[in-house]
Amino acid sequence: MPKARISKETKPRSRTRRHRPRFQIWKKRPGRKTGLFLIGYAALVGWLGTRQAMPKVLVAIVIAGNAVWTIASIALLFSGAVTPNLLGEVFVAAQAIVVGALAELQYIGLRRSGGALAA
C-alpha cells in the first residue's frame, strides 16, 4: 500500500502562526458586548433581589434598562442591520413585548412605593 503524500493542504499548521489575542473581546463580535452588559445587569438585579429594602435609584436604573432594551430590540428589527428569518423576527418582537410589560409593571410598583422599596 503506498504512503499518503502530505501536501500543503493536509499539513498541520505551524504553532508559530500568529493568533488573535484572546482578550480582544470588543472587536468583530458585537454579541459579546451585549453578553457582558447582560452579565452586569443580571448581577445588579440579583443583588437587588437579595436586599430587604431596595434603593429607588437602582430600581429606576433597572426599569430604564428594560425600557431601553425594548426600544432597541424593535429598532434593531426595523434598522435592517440584521436579517432574521420569520422565527427570529417573532422571537425578538415577543421578547421586546415581554420586557416592555415587565418595565411597565416595575414602573407602576416604583410609583406606588415610598422612598425605599421593601422586598
Steps between C-alpha positions, in 0.01 A plus 500: 500500500655836401559765763276803495671811382483800728413807303486857616123469547523201737807606696432597859528871555812634658475605864692815422206641307371824647168476676263771605554594863241326717376801689413731212134431559370830363616449143285331236260350753222742592306222673770486765438861595135417555590190698739687726237769557241237588734332749540829685130575473407155637746547786335832591149352485610195700663718762188719523291188550695409813448840669239559771453856373581595142633849422260682270781620272626148427147376432457792258822393324359148455174641362688730261714206386189297422344791311817560296526127422142500372552803275837372375356158414225648287740752343736215411228328299411816308858618447597230252826437689396137541286279280343232718258248357133505599560301819779742601277802437221347708742417782653848513157665490362265770791556738472876444131486593569293812788722616292811430212358707742425785637855483146639520416282801824599670424866435152465651652333806763772535240775474285342771792453736659741746867602522646150527321194373445204734586171338 
